[in-house]
């Protein structure tokens, strides 16, 4: 009898999760596997937001400097250079932050994903603030 109730509970949970578009892997974390899935989800979500904000900034700059092609080229080159340098700094800082964890372990993956997500969120906010009127 217990297996039937367990199966029904799992089906109900799956249906509920499918019906709830705001549901994330970070809901109801109970074990290390779920923690890793949440950290991975947060990293992916933060990376997408960072990409979106970078693209939005490029559009704002094109709008602001579209009538001055040389200035637009200059600021676009500076933005690209700054982003590449930030990525190197992010990777170096995350290497320090994850140092105690053994590479390849769940703890390492969680710490790495958390670091990348946090730093990407911070960078997203910075990029979003540039060129706002």
CORMOGI-V437683 format. One line per field, one symbol per residue. ss: DSSP state (~ for helix, > for strand, _ for the rest). psi: psi as a letter, one per 40 degrees, with the letter a starting at -180 (. if undefined). burial: I if it has 16 or more other C-alpha atoms within 10 Angstrom, else O. A space follows every 10 residues. Layout:
ss=???
psi=???
burial=???
This chain:
ss=_~~~~~~~~~ ~~~~~~~~~_ __________ _~~~~~~~~~ ~~~~~~~~~~ ~~~~~~~~~~ ~~~~~___~~ ~~~~~~~~~~ ~~~~~~~~~~ ~~~~~~~___ _____~~~~~ ~~~~~~~~~~ ~~~~~~~~~_ ___
psi=dddddddddd dddddddddg eehieehfhe iddddddddd dddddddddd dddddddddd ddddedegdd dddddddddd dddddddddd dddddddedd ihheiddddd dddddddddd ddddddddeh ei.
burial=OOOOOOOOOO OOOOOOOOOO OOOOIIOOOO OOOOIIIIII IIIIOIIOII OOIIOOIIOI IIOOIOOOOO OIOOIIOOIO OOOOOOOOOI IOOIOOOIOO OOOOOOIIII IIIIIIIIII IOIIOOIIOO OOO
